[in-house]
């Protein structure tokens, strides 16, 4: 996951906490730099730790404008963000990378 993708996902979760009446625990998120997941063989990437995948999707659907790149004049490759990441379970949390 790129820094830009991690920032977009994190910002969506933060906006849900700031602007919507939601359960705080469902929308907690934390960006991790230098994460090395399964099958990465020591390579590092950005990751996002969340408590609920459903909450992440809800945040992206609530604030789709975050997926729009004004500099490029078009939508950031939404399916790139949604389909190209992998996940690991961290006990009660999920890491997306």
N, C-alpha and C positions, 0 to 999 in steps of 0.2 A: 504494500500500500504506500502510495506517495504521501508526502507531508500535506499536500493540498487536499487529497482525499480524506486523510485523517482529520484535518482541520474542518472540512465541510461536515463530516459526520458528527464531530464534537460540537460544532456550532449549532447544528440542528437540535441536539440533545439539550444544550444550554438554553436555547430559545424556548423550548418546551417548558423548562423549569421557570424561566423568567416571565413568560407571557401566557401560559396556560395553567389551569387548575388541575395539576397532575400529582400523582404520588412521587415524591422526591426520590425514593429508592429505585423506582423503575427507570428514571432518566439520568441517573448518575453516569458519568463517563470520564475517562482519563486517557490522555494520549501518552503513549510510551514510545520513546525513541530507542532504536537499537534492539528491537525484539527479534528473537530468532526462534521461529516456530518449527513444528514437526516437518521433516523433509527439507529443511532449508540448509542443512549441513554447514552451519556456522554463519551463513549470510545473515545480515541484519536488515530490518525494515521498520517502518512506523507501524504502530498498532493502536487500536482503541479498545479499552476495557469497558464493558457495559454489563448491566445486570439482566437486561431483557432485549432480545433480538426484535421482538414484536414492538417494543417501545421505539427502537431505532427506526424501524419502517414507518411507524406512526409519525415520528418527528419529520422524516423526509417527505411524507405525504402532506403534512401540515405546512411545511415551509419549502415548497418545491423551488422557490426563487433562489435558494441557496445553491441549487444545481446549475444555475445560469452563470456563465462566464462573460462578464461585460466586456472584457478586453478582446475576447475572441468573437463576440457578437453572436454566440450560439450557446446551446446547452452543453454543459460538460457531459462527457459520455456517461450518462446515468447507468447504462448497463455495465460499463466498465467498473464503476464503483460498487454496484450491487452484485455483479456476477464474478468478478475477478478476485475477490478476497477469499481467504480461508479462515476457519475458526478453530479455536481450541477451547476446551472447558477448563476453567480455573476454580474448581469447587462450585461456589454459588455464582461466579461471574463467567463471562464469555470474553475471549479476546479475539478481535477481528484484525487480520493482517493481510 
